[in-house]
């Protein structure tokens, strides 16, 4: 066995004659345990929140979306349909129309986005699962809409209110100034039949209607659309299908993934995760000062033993290695205990939902291998550096004093 490692292990597991040293060592060990536990629980909690937040995007946004680079709309031709039908890996696709519009109801007005969807929309985006009132669009009901919860509140709009229609205005196509505002807009009177609730941004943005209603309102022909949303068979196929469609469709069309459609949201999540990691790493660095202090106190307490080891032929470098091993083992055991406690807490939360946000919603957490790796790497590196700093205090002068 490596002699410095053997001595370091003896120092770690044997009590010092000075009870103050024992207390300081225990406090240092406890600091590593708590620091490890905190970092792992926070990272697991944030991973759960991230997955929980992204789950809403999985409902509202497709795996891939095709839009034109040369205007707001394009023609869905037979050739275009053939390309989609012959591309392996596409489970389903839907035609959509999106346009900014003006909404009016009972003397209340807001500006939002009208989104016309076809009958295949729910096979790509399961937004009907987010309905909190009413029903999704039905072919039997003409000029129907489904609005977000935020829009519903702003307009004081309910469902199936036959006393007053929801009016939708969009500017008429053309150039030049509008002499008469009343003649400058296309308008349609609709009946709201449903309200959905996802995220605050989406709830305040979209009003869904049938694609035919949107085409008539925007003066589009029956083949004119603004986008195609695609669902693929598995997430692993997304890059491959995107590349295939890009080659077939050319540079006249832009193909974006869900992450690209919500680039700002994902950037915000990643930035928050990074900031959170650095904050708790800073807390860990402060906690590891206790390890440095414990090692230095141990060096002073074992000065006579070190002098004996030096007389037996150990070099200063080998004596320093004793305390590097000592600090590293102290950190390692604290890391193991902290991870065990943290893992148990996360698994208990996943199974028994101990901590709740609301009466029906448990605080989301996620047990992931990457979080384990991040915590192990962070603690071991910082613990090793702390041990190196403390052991560097050992010199021939210190030993021979």
Order of alpha helices (4+ residues) and beta strands (2+ residues): alpha-alpha-beta-beta-alpha-beta-beta-beta-beta-alpha-beta-beta-alpha-beta-alpha-beta-beta-alpha-beta-alpha-alpha-alpha-alpha-alpha-alpha
